[in-house]
Amino acid sequence: MKALIQRVKRASVTIEDKLFSQIGAGLLIFLGVGNADTKENADKLAEKLLNLRIFEDENGKMNKSVRDIKGEILSVSQFTLCGNCSKGTRPSFDEAMAPNNAKELYEYFNTSLMKSDLVVQTGVFGAMMDVELINDGPVTFMVEK
């Protein structure tokens, strides 16, 4: 599993010109699910992201997690994170999990995040989405489990 995470002041998902979900300060997570990923990977990644200290404390140091600040989370499925661009000029998606299984694992990952009691919003698996965000920092990390 690959998660591109961004610390945001706010973020939203719009589908077919209609606002679908939005959050205030917290994490925007773009999640790529690969062939070898499991529920165990999803649980570990969710726990890692909930506890990753990327928010500033009173001294301006990254010492707080999204849990610590009681931030919000927007989780968006993005299979293109599993794209391999090492050969040629067209990405290969052979490493991406088949859509039916990936959807199930994406939803499982979101359920793991929701156990935190934080506000967790999502996109729609497989939909064409417009994702808007105000990156806070900017702070962006790639996390894999």
QUIGIZI-V366915 format. One record per residue. RES is the residue in one small letter. BURIAL is 1 if it has 24 or more other C-alpha atoms within 12 Angstrom, else 0. Layout:
res=(RES;RES)
burial=(BURIAL;BURIAL)
This chain:
res=(m;k;a;l;i;q;r;v;k;r;a;s;v;t;i;e;d;k;l;f;s;q;i;g;a;g;l;l;i;f;l;g;v;g;n;a;d;t;k;e;n;a;d;k;l;a;e;k;l;l;n;l;r;i;f;e;d;e;n;g;k;m;n;k;s;v;r;d;i;k;g;e;i;l;s;v;s;q;f;t;l;c;g;n;c;s;k;g;t;r;p;s;f;d;e;a;m;a;p;n;n;a;k;e;l;y;e;y;f;n;t;s;l;m;k;s;d;l;v;v;q;t;g;v;f;g;a;m;m;d;v;e;l;i;n;d;g;p;v;t;f;m;v;e;k)
burial=(1;1;1;1;1;1;1;1;1;1;1;1;1;0;0;0;0;0;0;1;1;1;1;1;1;1;1;1;1;1;1;1;1;1;0;0;1;0;1;0;1;1;1;1;1;1;1;1;1;1;1;1;1;1;1;0;0;0;0;0;0;0;0;1;1;1;1;0;1;0;1;1;1;1;1;1;1;1;1;1;1;1;0;0;0;0;0;0;0;0;0;0;0;0;1;1;1;0;0;0;0;1;1;0;1;1;1;1;1;1;1;1;1;1;0;1;0;1;1;1;1;1;1;1;1;0;0;0;0;0;1;1;1;0;1;0;0;0;0;0;0;0;1;1;1)
